[in-house]
């Protein structure tokens, strides 16, 4: 069975600390979904490698990694996942968390992904998200999440560069989801949108 030219996908979009990774991991545990988080992809890099040093240089300042570098690494990573038979484009829906993060990325990614749904996690309480990220930094040993000034810089970058990504897609496929509440409550809200939609012909992995 041939690999499709573009991967059927669902995008998880939302500000830092809103719970994209948490929800992505839970949904990714459901057969037929594969969760790919670019943050995890970058953090798995050899910190002493050239690309690892580049990532650290940007993330430590709360800045986004350059588009060309992100997309290149993402493509290599997906190819490896397919080669290792961890992700099957013909049977799995790709749940993307952290890409695209800018309008240029969204334009470039049109050649590789076919987003049929966008889950837009919404939380207006920035202080709550800052607390979440600091708690996560302590629990997971993620120094890029510990410094409040860096965290708040990431919110500024999100508002300037990532939030406009939503305008690149058909508004009919964007679903705003309240991200406040327990993990189970938020998961239920997301699944109430995803489950009816996966019967849509756009999720045909044979494209």
C-alpha positions as CSV (number, residue, x, y, z in Angstrom):
1,X,0.0,0.0,0.0
2,X,1.6,3.3,-1.1
3,X,2.3,6.2,1.3
4,X,-0.1,9.1,0.8
5,X,1.3,12.3,-0.6
6,X,-0.1,14.3,2.3
7,X,-0.8,12.9,5.8
8,X,-4.3,13.1,7.2
9,X,-4.0,15.1,10.4
10,X,-5.6,16.9,13.3
11,X,-3.8,20.0,14.5
12,X,-3.7,20.9,18.2
13,X,-3.2,24.6,18.6
14,X,-3.2,26.7,21.7
15,X,-0.9,28.9,23.9
16,X,1.9,27.5,26.0
17,X,0.7,25.5,29.0
18,X,-2.8,25.1,27.7
19,X,-2.5,21.3,27.8
20,X,-1.8,20.3,24.1
21,X,0.8,17.7,25.1
22,X,-1.3,16.2,27.8
23,X,-4.4,15.9,25.6
24,X,-2.3,14.8,22.6
25,X,-0.7,11.9,24.6
26,X,-4.2,10.7,25.8
27,X,-5.7,10.8,22.3
28,X,-2.6,9.3,20.8
29,X,-3.1,6.2,23.0
30,X,-6.3,5.5,21.1
31,X,-5.8,3.1,18.2
32,X,-5.9,4.9,14.9
33,X,-4.2,8.1,16.2
34,X,-0.5,8.9,16.3
35,X,0.6,11.9,18.5
36,X,3.6,13.8,17.3
37,X,4.8,16.7,19.5
38,X,7.5,18.8,18.0
39,X,8.6,19.9,21.5
40,X,9.4,16.2,22.4
41,X,11.1,15.8,19.1
42,X,13.4,18.8,19.8
43,X,14.0,17.8,23.4
44,X,15.1,14.3,22.2
45,X,17.9,15.7,20.2
46,X,21.5,15.2,21.3
47,X,22.1,18.5,23.2
48,X,25.7,18.6,22.0
49,X,24.8,18.2,18.3
50,X,24.6,21.2,16.0
51,X,20.9,21.1,15.8
52,X,20.6,20.4,19.5
53,X,22.6,23.5,20.3
54,X,20.5,25.5,17.9
55,X,17.3,24.4,19.6
56,X,18.6,25.2,23.1
57,X,19.7,28.6,21.9
58,X,16.2,29.5,20.8
59,X,14.2,27.7,23.5
60,X,16.2,29.2,26.4
61,X,15.0,32.7,25.2
62,X,11.4,31.6,24.7
63,X,11.8,32.0,20.9
64,X,10.6,29.7,18.1
65,X,13.1,27.6,16.2
66,X,13.4,28.9,12.6
67,X,10.8,27.6,10.2
68,X,13.2,25.9,7.8
69,X,14.9,24.0,10.6
70,X,11.7,22.9,12.2
71,X,10.1,21.6,9.0
72,X,13.3,19.8,7.9
73,X,13.6,18.0,11.2
74,X,9.9,17.2,11.3
75,X,10.1,15.6,7.8
76,X,13.1,13.5,8.8
77,X,11.4,12.5,12.0
78,X,8.2,11.4,10.2
79,X,10.2,9.4,7.7
80,X,12.0,7.6,10.6
81,X,8.7,6.8,12.3
82,X,7.3,5.3,9.1
83,X,10.5,3.3,8.5
84,X,10.4,1.9,12.0
85,X,6.6,1.1,11.5
86,X,5.6,3.2,14.5
87,X,3.3,5.4,12.4
88,X,1.3,4.2,9.4
89,X,0.1,7.0,7.2
90,X,-2.4,4.7,5.6
91,X,-4.2,3.7,8.8
92,X,-3.3,6.4,11.4
93,X,-4.5,10.0,11.8
94,X,-1.5,12.2,12.7
95,X,-2.2,14.3,15.7
96,X,0.2,17.3,15.4
97,X,1.1,19.2,18.5
98,X,3.5,22.2,18.0
99,X,3.5,22.5,14.2
100,X,2.8,24.6,12.3
101,X,3.8,27.4,14.7
102,X,3.8,30.3,12.2
103,X,2.1,31.3,9.0
104,X,5.2,30.5,6.8
105,X,5.3,27.1,8.4
106,X,1.6,26.5,7.7
107,X,2.3,27.4,4.0
108,X,5.3,25.1,3.8
109,X,3.4,22.3,5.5
110,X,0.6,22.3,3.0
111,X,2.8,20.0,0.8
112,X,3.0,17.4,3.6
113,X,-0.2,17.5,5.7
114,X,-3.9,17.5,5.0
115,X,-5.6,19.0,8.2
116,X,-9.2,17.9,8.4
117,X,-9.7,19.3,11.9
118,X,-8.1,21.9,14.2
119,X,-8.6,21.6,17.9
120,X,-8.0,25.1,19.3
121,X,-7.5,24.9,23.0
122,X,-8.5,28.2,24.7
123,X,-7.6,29.6,28.1
124,X,-7.8,33.3,28.8
125,X,-6.2,33.0,32.2
126,X,-2.5,33.4,31.5
127,X,-1.5,33.3,35.2
128,X,-3.1,29.9,35.4
129,X,-1.1,28.7,32.4
130,X,2.1,30.1,33.9
131,X,1.5,28.2,37.1
132,X,0.9,25.0,35.0
133,X,4.2,25.4,33.2
134,X,6.2,26.1,36.3
135,X,4.6,23.0,37.9
136,X,5.5,21.0,34.8
137,X,9.1,22.3,34.9
138,X,9.5,21.0,38.4
139,X,7.9,17.6,37.7
140,X,9.6,16.9,34.3
141,X,12.9,18.7,34.7
142,X,12.3,21.2,31.9
143,X,14.4,24.3,32.5
144,X,12.9,26.2,29.6
145,X,9.6,26.2,31.5
146,X,10.9,27.4,34.9
147,X,11.8,31.0,34.3
148,X,8.6,33.2,34.4
149,X,10.1,35.9,32.2
150,X,10.9,33.3,29.5
151,X,7.4,31.8,29.9
152,X,5.7,35.2,29.4
153,X,7.9,35.8,26.4
154,X,6.6,32.6,24.9
155,X,3.0,33.9,25.3
156,X,4.1,37.1,23.4
157,X,5.6,35.0,20.6
158,X,2.5,32.8,20.5
159,X,0.2,35.9,20.1
160,X,2.5,37.4,17.4
161,X,3.4,34.3,15.4
162,X,1.3,31.2,16.2
163,X,-2.2,32.5,16.8
164,X,-2.4,33.9,13.2
165,X,-1.9,30.4,11.9
166,X,-5.6,29.8,12.5
167,X,-6.3,32.3,9.6
168,X,-4.6,29.9,7.2
169,X,-7.3,27.3,7.4
170,X,-11.0,27.0,6.7
171,X,-12.8,28.3,9.7
172,X,-15.4,25.5,9.5
173,X,-12.8,22.9,10.6
174,X,-11.6,24.9,13.6
175,X,-13.2,23.9,17.0
176,X,-12.6,26.1,20.0
177,X,-12.3,24.0,23.2
178,X,-12.3,25.3,26.7
179,X,-9.0,24.1,28.2
180,X,-9.9,24.8,31.9
181,X,-11.1,21.9,34.0
182,X,-9.8,18.4,34.7
183,X,-7.9,16.5,32.1
184,X,-10.8,14.1,31.7
185,X,-13.3,17.0,31.2
186,X,-11.1,18.6,28.5
187,X,-10.6,15.2,26.8
188,X,-14.3,14.6,26.7
189,X,-14.9,18.0,25.0
190,X,-12.2,17.2,22.4
191,X,-13.5,13.7,21.7
192,X,-17.1,15.0,21.3
193,X,-15.8,16.9,18.2
194,X,-13.3,14.3,16.9
195,X,-15.4,11.1,17.1
196,X,-18.2,12.4,14.8
197,X,-15.7,13.9,12.4
198,X,-13.5,10.8,11.8
199,X,-16.3,9.3,9.7
200,X,-15.9,12.3,7.3
201,X,-14.4,11.3,3.9
202,X,-11.5,13.7,4.4
203,X,-10.0,11.2,6.9
204,X,-9.5,8.6,4.1
205,X,-5.9,7.7,4.6
206,X,-5.7,6.4,1.0
207,X,-5.2,9.9,-0.4
